[in-house]
């Protein structure tokens, strides 16, 4: 029951420039991350989440304070990743962000 309450108290907002996450049951916290910092996406789903049509979306970023953001308990919607990816790419173009792959691993 407590996990349900915790999940119901999380709000995810993906706007044009940033991701905003509000969470907390008694104390409320708000985290902000610029979209251009996102570089990878993962969709995770265990058996129980699959039964209930839920998934977890993991975004990996270059943000120092939030290198990994996990969207918990989302409806299993395959439109979420293309939407975020599109907004990330648009924001990178708008800010003239160019990534170079390092052949020894990592990014420059």
N, C-alpha and C positions, 0 to 999 in steps of 0.2 A: 504494500500500500504506500509506504514512504517513497519508493522509487517512482511510483506514479505521480505523487505530489511534486517531487523534484522535477520530473520531466515536464509537467504542466506549467511549471514556473520558469521555463526557459523560453525566450523569444529570440528568434533569428531574423535579422533584417539584412537583406542584400540589396543595397542601393547602387547607384551608378558608380560611386567612387570607393565605397568601403563596405565591410561586413561589420555589423553591430550585433553583439550577443549580450543579452540581458539575462541574468540568472540569479538564483538565490531564493530561498523560501522566506527566511526571516530578515536577513540582510541582503539587499539587492546590489548586484555588481553589474557594471556595463564595460565590455571590452570592445575596442575598435581596432580594425586592421584594414590597411589600404589594400585594395584588390590587386594592384600591380605587383605586390609582393608574393602572390600565390604562384607556385611553380609546378605543383602536382596534385592529383586528385585520386582518392581511393573510395570505393564503395564496399562496405563490409556488412555482412548479414549472417547471423547465426541461425540455427534451426528454429528457435522460438520466435525470433524476429520475422523469419520467413513465414511462419504460420499466421502471424498477426499482420502481415503485409507491411512490416517496418524495415528500416535499414539505418545504418550509420554512415555518414559521409565524412571523410577525413580530408582536410586540405593541408598540404605542406607548404610552408611559406619561408621567406627570408626575414621575417619579422623577428627581432631579437626577443621580445617579450612573449610572442605567441608563435613559435616555430611549427606548432601543429594545432589545428583547430578541429575538434570533433563535433559534428552536428549529430546529436543523439536522438533516436526514436523518430526519424522522419518517415513519412509515408513513402513506400517503395515506388518512387516516381522516377522514371528514366529521363525525364526532362530537366532534372535539377543540375546535373553535371554540364550538359551543353549550355544551359543558361549562365552558369557561373563562368565557364570557360570563355564564352562570348564576351561577357562583361570584363573579364580579366584582360583578354586580348585588346579590347577597345581601350581600356584604361592604359595599358602599356603603350599603345600607339599614340594616345593623346599626350602622354608624358615623355614620349621618345625614349622608352626603356628598351635596350637591346641586350640580349643575353648571349654569352659566348660559352660554349661547352668546353670544359677543360678535359683533355684526353686522359688525364691522370685521376679523374673523378672530381665531382663538384662543379661549381659554376664560378665564373669570374665576374 
